[in-house]
Amino acid sequence: MSDNDIVLTVVDDPGIKAWLDRTVEEPFRLEFVSRADMTRVLRLLEATTAHLVLVEINEEEMDQSLAIITALTSARPWVTVITVCGYANQELLLQSMRAGARDCFLAGNDAGEIRDRLRRHQLVRSGHYGDETRSAVNNLTLVAGADPTVDTRFLTQSLAIGTNRRHPEWRCLAIDTQAGERGVFYLDASNQFTLDNLITSPETLDETLIDTALEEYRPGLRLLAGGAGTKDLEGDRSADLFIALNRLMQMFDHIIINVGVLESSYWIRALGVHTRHLMVAMQPLVEHAHEARGLVQDWRSHLGRNAEIGLVIDGYDSKVPPDLEELSETVGAALAGTLPMDWRHRLMAVNSGRPVLEQSPRCAYSRHLGAVLDALDGGMEKSRRGGLLTRLLGS
């Protein structure tokens, strides 16, 4: 059985589940997943590479179903979404088609007819399997910490500034999910427009809104505060987050997100399928190494096939064991680079609100940061496939 014969089935109703089990036969295989967990729906879609998705829809929970359909068709344009319902009316059908569904199955209909329609949808979409290559976007770098004492905000802002300086022709976006009231990251840059605003109405997100609401911090680089915590990103809000981020990925050549520590697992599960690099920051402590090992083992299953995990040792001192090879082996991830403590220059950068690469370009931290940027560069060149600049050059 090929992956194209798998039908992802987003259904909760026991009666509809039982009917589908009786109706759908070989070569198709149903993979069931609950509508309540949008991130799991998307992870399963990535894992199975299914091209057919059945989504339950009813009047009582129509908004949730429509959000799922929109999220699926936005994230995977080549996927055929078919709604399944216990009963149908014109409004239900119209709303689902507007959201992106291509057909509707009514539970209880003739099994032979349903199987024929599934086969027809599979054959029609087979001519578009190449869309996956052209539409796939994995231009994200996520920066996570192994322990709350690791400052991922400073690392993320430094990587964003460094990427912008190396690639001034790119459109880059840096998102700080730990932003406070005083600004984004530690930089002297405030913006009232946050990720919360995008999640509220993701369908309005376009180039004009970004150009108007998000001023460039440096030419080619924009900053965005994360806004809501994960406790607020449940159910439909989770689908809205994915839709908003997917639209942003189409607009920018590269996006780097500080996901921190406490909420990192949510972000990695939600966005892992689009991640090119997951940078795991830790201090050179044995305790951190074991914490990072457990996190990496959990996170790896949520990442796409082309994702790379890089280990960044923050505050490293070569004269103090354990050595780099031992840390890398313990964590189970390749070393992306090391950063010295260099507390004086870090503190100056934080207190002044200026990037360390601009304020102290020759300090030890800035010099070592270059190696981490080198580790990112090769993968980011590939991740730009599908980004704005690539589309413009190809048009």
Steps between C-alpha positions, in 0.01 A plus 500: 500500500632839406465816707258630238250227601483627860194712575543730799163502679423787738184359657367477858144370455492123579221434251685666211821316598323165491340580163835600348663182634236292325502707180866566422688194378840419353710653358398787728587502869340740747715677759271652763583811702283720725391846390590638843878496443591702192873452548459123503292519180781686327770272640314193378453659159876558482580150624269322254540741206131428435341677204139433602352632827150439633374762748182463706271801485172583674301813578573495874880516454520647152758769589747242629462283189538799267816607685645151454418499128657844454812398694542182295456668162728789600776275626474235228346648182526170313283311754139417409267564794161325506243570768294224666172567676199319643262734317556790263334823397588762243664739749721225643617397154557860389708591805718189474566557129595861566748382763667272246318165503454331160223252580262389774415143605167440671522221757275213396540550127571203272841354586585424139436859397718634781788272401468610136511866598807442715675333207409787268637757744820299532544480122427871450751603765767258374580750226576760767731307731785718372327796668637371828853577393417848381273593790687354794653769718739424782665834555477508879776501759373429851722584799421304816673467835577191704448687827335827608842643594602500130440840338342406166373856443852640471611209281200534267538875453871452429431229241233718336733801478783280373282342231379841390858632471612195302199498268378859456301393191274274710176595669538371857267495798599441863228405749546520877247283681639627834467869419425728794316829518813707433588357161586210275806302608748732677501748213396862506200427282138505605204396289138496607419244230551147631442141394174525695372748244579259217331207672183702552442523124758293310303526176581874479875443513669618182802700378322831546418429864858396575646806330258727687498342848858375530772755446842375397744492791781484248462488122367153424432407866173536693428411863177361644400440862351159568204621702281216629626219717431141409216481753309732270585305185261209520238365264418744222773740615756230428371471144505880465862510616599244240315689226666829598849349516447321170410830333807666651720219370377578150589868539847474653816326383587399854332513841678445830294446815608506862285227657682512833469215746168485682286509185751356254331160467175660381672705230713210379198271477302769319770615257742210486381391156621833355824522697833491320717549809423438865773662708514358852693729737651373824773587744797260534346323798445127530150565631418711193637231270264240643205742489580579137526131415143433617366804317678415174369144509144633539532782246661297225175317421322832442747632242481463124727265310743773395531668839836519676562528873802705606644528851626839619714499816452839667764616749751238389851487648739258329704461819209352695364148434290345357638549151289580192500147359369359827225762522393439141491123547304530824236723344489304175524807275770647279695797632409828326746713696609640834460844652720644777345660805650845418270650762631855460401532133171315545404734783594808299288381207196420716510826695555714191231324294744457213609175326832368627617454140464874446614626838794263550572332164847382605415361843534129573124441486465662157794303361369165623149581377638485148552125530137448604387707201723287277318190626166656408599636162510180295153391611352847466607521137287192436214616720442810290338281235146632497593828672415840361833572328505160333146549369583844365811377322306209355213712375 
